[in-house]
């Protein structure tokens, strides 16, 4: 009985960790080359290769190693708190508009200063490839 319980925990704990790592709202959203607009101080969109879409929730601290906690989620929206040690922390709501389009409202503290802004993120292709030019 005890061995069975230990085996069950050995299976359940990693599964729970994996579920926490990737919110269900992101189930149909894949990594790749993303174009992010609304970045403070940037006049044109920023392009970033993203392997884990959940990292877009910590865009302000994108070059930092942070821990993330999913506070709530429904089919298309996820609220995430994250902490990056002495570099700061944040609170983000990520709305999945389509599998290739996200709206990210984020706020927190970065290098001891407050931040708050809204980003629009659009997947434009695979990493390492230039997206096809679009003609409007």
N, C-alpha and C positions, 0 to 999 in steps of 0.2 A: 504494500500500500504506500509506504513512504517513498520507495523508489519511483513508483508511478507519479506521485505528487511532484517529486523533484524533476522528473522528465517533463511533466506538464508545465512547470514553471520555466524550465529551460527553453521550451518552445514558446510559451506565452510572452515572456519578458522581451525577447528580441522582436517578436511580432508587434508588441505594443510600442516599442521604440521606433520601429520602422513606420508604424502608422502615425506616430507623433511627428516624425521627421518629414513626412509628406502628407499635408492635409488633403482630404478627399476632394476639395474644390479644385485641386490642381491635377486631378486624375487624368484629364485629357489635354493638359498643357505640357508641352515638352520643351526641353532646353534647346539652345541654338543661339543664333545671332539676334539679339533684341535691340530695338531702337527705343530709347527712353527720352521723352520730352517732358518739359516742366522742371528740369534740374536747375536749382538756383545758381545764378551766375553764368549759365550757358545760354547762348543765343540760338544755338542749333542743337538738335537731338544728339544724345550720346549713344554710341553703339557699343554693346558689350556682349561678349560670348558668355552665356550662362548655361552651366550644366545642370544645376539644381534651381528650379524656378522659385522655390521658397526663399532663396537668398535675395531676391528682389525686394522682399519685405524689409530687409535691412540695408537698403540702397545707400543710405547716409554713411553706413559703416562697411561698405562693400569690400574694402581692402583689409578688414579686421576679422579675426576669429571670434565669433559670438555664439552664445547659446540661445536657442529659440524655444519658446513655449507657446503652443496654440491655446488661446483662451476660449475661442468659440469658432464654430464654423457651421455653415449650412451648404446647400448645393453649389452656390456660386460665390460665397463670401467667406473669408477667413480673417480672424483677428489674431495677431501675433504680437507678443512681447518678446523683446530680445535684450540681452546684456552683453557688453563687450569689455568687461572689466573696467579699468581706469579710463578707457577711451569713451565710455558713455553707454547709453541705452536708448531704446526706442519702443514705440507702440505703433503698429501699422495695421490698417485694414486693407486687404487685397480683394478686389472685386474682379471676378473672371467674367469679362464681357463676352468673349469668344475664346476658343482654345489658342488664338493668336493675339489676343488683345486683353490687357489688364489695366485697371485703374488702382493706383496705390496711394492711399492717404497715410502720411507718416509724420510723426512728431517725436521729440525726445531731446536728449542732451548729447552733443558731440563735442569732444574736447572742451568741456566745461561751458559750452554755449548752447542755448536752446535752438531747435530747428522745428519747422512745421511747413509742409508743402504737399502738393498733390502731383503725382506723376502719371503719365500715360505711357504704357509699354506695349510695343507691337513686335511680334516675332517677324523678322524680315528674311530669314533663311537659316542655313546651317552654318556653323562656325567654320571659318577658313574659306568660305565662298562668298563672293559678292552677290547681293541680291540682284535679280533682273531689274533693269531700269523700268520705272513706270512712267507712262505718259498720261498726263491729266488733260 
